Amino acid sequence: MQIKGLVWVGTATERFAETVAFFRDVLGLSEFQSSDTLSILRLSGGEWVEVFGPGHEHFAEFDRGPVVEFHVDDVPRARAELEARGVEFLHPDHAWGEYTWAHFRGPDGNIYGITSGPYGTRP
């Protein structure tokens, strides 16, 4: 498994609207997907920031602050390597279009993830 970069950050917040406005209006990220409980924004390099609000199905999962995902070529293969090294994943792999991801809890108690997909391209 080779880590190609950090390409995704997710955060859950009770202050959903203010957090989205901060990333969009203050930091200048481009919002390309949104709902009442989720905003997906992009940096100029194609990396994603997702903001989860109360009521979103993944809100409670991010219980200790922002979560980062490491970009890999193949999530199932990377997952198998990590599981062989004793890493326990929190859920089955998820997918959306060409993107796949899975989360695990690190030894520090924080959640991390692995992800694959066409990061760096425009929607």
C-alpha positions, 0 to 999 in steps of 0.5 A: 500500500502506498499513501498518495496524499491527504485528500479529504477532511471531514468534520461534524459540527452543531454550528453547521451553517457557520462552519460552511460559511467559514470554509466557503466565504472566509477560506474561499473553498468552492461548495459543489454539493450541499443539503441541510446536513452536509456540505462538500467543498473543494480546494483548488488542488481537488482535495475535499472538505465535508461538513456534517451537520446534526441529523446526518447519518455520519454525524455521530461517527466523527466524535473526536474532531476532524477526520482525515483520509489518506489517498490510496489506489485501491481501498479493499486492497489497502484495507486488507493490508491494514487489517492484517496488521491489526487495524480494525475498521468501523464499518464496511467500505462505502462508495459514491460514484468513483469514490470508495472509503473506509474509516478506522480508529487509530491508537490515539483514539481518533478516526482516520480513513483510506479513500480512492477516487479521482481526487484532483479533478474538477466535478 
